[in-house]
Amino acid sequence: MDDIINENYQSIVDRGLISPSTSVNDFLIKALEEVDELCNAWKGLDKYNQKEELADVIMVCLNMAKHYNIDIEQEIKNKIEVNKKRALK
């Protein structure tokens, strides 16, 4: 997973879309744009665009985690454990 995260992040940095000054708000705005595109693709029942737009949403989230030094793989594992415990209640 680290390779995917690093490669994607670097490609966006290289395009000038992420810089040290990129803010949380910038990431959240981009995430909302991508979610909107995903919703539109889903409404249109375009299977190709659904997949691509879902990947875009995930990549924005991964980029945000990388930018703010969040070990997203560990956080996902932590969340899975929380969900497992909730299922036992």
C-alpha positions as CSV (number, residue, x, y, z in Angstrom):
1,M,0.0,0.0,0.0
2,D,2.9,2.4,0.7
3,D,4.0,2.2,-2.9
4,I,0.6,3.1,-4.2
5,I,0.3,6.0,-1.7
6,N,3.8,7.4,-2.4
7,E,3.5,7.0,-6.2
8,N,0.1,8.7,-6.3
9,Y,1.2,11.5,-4.0
10,Q,4.4,12.2,-5.9
11,S,2.5,12.3,-9.2
12,I,0.1,15.0,-7.8
13,V,3.0,17.0,-6.3
14,D,4.8,16.8,-9.6
15,R,1.8,18.3,-11.3
16,G,1.9,21.2,-8.9
17,L,-1.5,20.3,-7.3
18,I,-0.1,19.6,-3.8
19,S,2.5,21.8,-2.2
20,P,3.7,22.4,1.4
21,S,1.0,25.1,1.7
22,T,-1.9,22.8,0.7
23,S,-4.4,23.1,3.5
24,V,-6.8,20.7,5.1
25,N,-9.5,22.8,3.5
26,D,-8.0,22.4,0.1
27,F,-8.1,18.6,0.5
28,L,-11.6,18.7,1.8
29,I,-12.8,20.8,-1.2
30,K,-11.1,18.4,-3.6
31,A,-12.7,15.4,-1.8
32,L,-16.1,17.0,-2.1
33,E,-15.6,17.7,-5.8
34,E,-14.6,14.0,-6.3
35,V,-17.6,12.7,-4.3
36,D,-19.9,14.9,-6.4
37,E,-18.4,13.4,-9.5
38,L,-18.8,9.9,-8.1
39,C,-22.5,10.7,-7.4
40,N,-23.0,11.9,-10.9
41,A,-21.3,8.9,-12.4
42,W,-23.4,6.6,-10.2
43,K,-26.7,8.4,-11.2
44,G,-25.7,8.0,-14.8
45,L,-25.0,4.3,-14.4
46,D,-21.7,4.6,-16.2
47,K,-19.8,1.7,-14.8
48,Y,-16.4,2.9,-16.1
49,N,-16.8,6.3,-14.6
50,Q,-18.1,4.9,-11.3
51,K,-14.9,2.9,-10.9
52,E,-12.7,5.8,-11.9
53,E,-14.5,8.3,-9.7
54,L,-14.4,6.0,-6.7
55,A,-10.7,5.6,-7.2
56,D,-10.4,9.4,-7.3
57,V,-12.2,9.8,-4.0
58,I,-9.9,7.2,-2.4
59,M,-6.8,8.8,-3.9
60,V,-7.6,12.3,-2.5
61,C,-8.1,10.7,1.0
62,L,-4.7,8.9,0.7
63,N,-3.0,12.1,-0.5
64,M,-4.4,14.0,2.5
65,A,-3.2,11.2,4.9
66,K,0.3,11.3,3.3
67,H,0.4,15.1,3.4
68,Y,-0.3,15.1,7.1
69,N,1.9,12.1,8.0
70,I,-1.0,9.9,8.9
71,D,-0.3,6.2,8.7
72,I,-3.5,5.5,6.9
73,E,-2.9,1.7,6.6
74,Q,-2.6,1.5,10.4
75,E,-5.6,3.8,10.9
76,I,-7.7,1.5,8.6
77,K,-6.6,-1.5,10.7
78,N,-7.6,0.3,13.9
79,K,-11.0,1.2,12.4
80,I,-11.6,-2.4,11.4
81,E,-11.0,-3.4,15.0
82,V,-13.4,-0.8,16.3
83,N,-16.0,-2.1,13.8
84,K,-15.4,-5.7,14.9
85,K,-16.0,-4.7,18.6
86,R,-19.2,-2.8,17.6
87,A,-20.4,-6.0,15.8
88,L,-20.1,-7.9,19.1
89,K,-22.4,-5.6,21.0
